[in-house]
Amino acid sequence: MNIKEASARTGLTKKAIKYYESEGLIHPEKNPENNYREFSKEDIIKLNLIGALRNLDISTKNIKNVMDGVKTIPEIMKEKLEKIQNEMVSLENTKSVVQSFLEKEFCDYKNIEDIGSSINKLNKSLELSIEDKKEYIGEAIMRTFPGSFGKMFVANYGAFLDIRISNGEKRKTWLDMVEFLDNLEEAEEDHPFIKMIDTMGEEALDEFIKNKNKFVKSILEKDKKTIKEVKEANVKFLKSLRDDKNFRDSYMDNLKKGADLMNSVGGKGNQFDLYLEKLNDDYRKFREIARGILSEAEMETGTKLSELLTYIET
């Protein structure tokens, strides 16, 4: 059949067919009598395949690799899928940064330098690897709380700092956390709460890190012995808080010092924990289990921690 018929059979323009021929994707015979192209049934099959693959935006180079037997169709489809997924991630990242920018309600260009810096920072933060995100959080905390307190803070959350951004909500939460950490001011070294922690010493800090990691693993595995010990500790804590004035005063004093420290650096209570619960599934599970254990202890003692703290503060 001639090129006009081939065009009608495949839906491709004559110009497209000639282009694919020039790229070596098809090799129609030429009629020696009139020098016109003669397309075989096999040529039509190839042209239909070429048209289908081009509709998927598969490059002519990759299509030629298929025609030449260098690659298989499943191979180029996998490559295309990976490319699409990367493009989707890139688009989602851009969307999240744009949404985050709009929430700031910038109205003019007076702070154009700050705007550009903010956009670049958010963009780059989304491209960080899991290890780089972990390092970013650790450095931000140590910048805010230098010394033993910062190390203890990082160690306390160390098992939960692997951030895998798998959906739009986590992407948005990550950007919020980045801004939260970036806006924290450096704490005063002589703050009472920091000085209290600094008395721990390196050896005690190392022991804390070691025990914390072991404890987290046991809780996530729902180790019965550990959960029983935690419940007993919660029961003892609630009873002491309720019945022992000296313990209660000491606890409330430390609680206020901790709150004052976070306020002094521009933190918002337990905001970091709320972000991390959304970003790390293990931390969410850990907190859920901990809340469940506390709830059981409250039932056993007939004392609710939230109500007790409210009563004490008033």
KADAPE-V921175 format. One line per field, one symbol per residue. psi: psi as a letter, one per 20 degrees, with the letter a starting at -180 (. if undefined). A space follows every 10 residues. Layout:
# KADAPE-V921175
psi=???
This chain:
# KADAPE-V921175
psi=qrhghhghhi jqqhggghgh ghijhqmqqp ohgijqqopr hhgggghggg gghhhjkpqh ghghhghijh qrghghgggg gggggghggg ghgggggggh ghhilpiajh lhghgggggg ggghhhiqrg hhgghggghg ghhgmqbhgg ghgghhjhij jooooirhgh gghghggghg hhipqpqphj phhghghiig qgghghhggg hghgggghgh ilpggghggg ghhggggggg hhhogggggg ghghghgghh ghhhjjrmck hgggghhhho hhhggghggg hgghghhghh ikppgghghg ggh.
